[in-house]
Amino acid sequence: MKKILFSLLALIISASIYAYDIEVPNADGVIIYYTIYYDYNGNETELEVTSGSRKYQGTVIIPAEVFHTFAPPKGHKQIENE
């Protein structure tokens, strides 16, 4: 039972370590990781700065606006809004 619980805990932790949707460099070239939040129609409504594979160091300037092109991850289909 302990082995199953340990395996489940390890899986949950490893899945959440790099839980971000996009990474976009700021004006200084620092990569900032964002989570995208959507409304009920699938439209992007806001971004939240989150952690990624690189740690933030020093003063990091967060831009007021972020522009990106989103491609679905491999194995996922693009959903068209009609």
Secondary structure, 3 states (H helix, E strand, C coil): CHHHHHHHHHHHHHHHCCCCCEEEECCCCCEEEEEEEECCCCCEEEEEEECCCCCCCCCCCCCCCCCCCCCCCCCCCCCCCC
